[in-house]
């Protein structure tokens, strides 16, 4: 009786093939789960997240590679943080580039009047003379209470130029 057993029908080879097949399936499911979790971190639209997860699951090893090429470069949280940083930088730049509301000349934060058109920009503290913001109720430099008229932001209007009279 001839023996017709193949090399792969032996017990150690069958176990190795089964384990390697199981390893491939586990790796496939792990990459599909990674695609889903990463897509949730990077994509706002739930439908696109579902498409990415389906791509990772249906195309066992090519799907995650395709997803790597098509995914957004940064996460939703990183984009939000970048927007907040940009907004803070814009506010700092806007503060550093203060302009007079009347003549649009450059003014500093501590100016009481515009040096170009003499428009009153801030009220001065009655005690120490420091410039006061319109919403302050007390001077932060000498702790003197700010009178209600100054606290409301009443600033003197721009002085009128003397009208010429005809002679």
Number of C-alpha atoms within 10 A of each C-alpha: 3 4 5 6 8 7 10 12 10 10 9 11 12 13 13 12 12 12 12 12 12 12 12 14 13 12 14 20 16 14 20 24 16 15 24 21 14 18 23 19 15 18 17 12 10 11 10 13 20 14 14 26 24 15 21 26 21 14 14 17 17 13 20 24 15 14 18 13 9 10 15 13 11 11 17 15 11 13 13 11 12 12 12 12 12 12 12 12 12 12 12 11 11 11 12 13 13 14 16 19 12 13 12 12 14 15 19 15 15 13 16 19 20 22 14 13 14 15 19 19 26 22 23 20 22 14 13 12 13 18 20 25 20 17 11 16 17 16 20 13 13 12 12 14 15 21 13 11 11 19 18 14 16 14 15 12 10 14 10 6 6 6 6 6 5 4 3
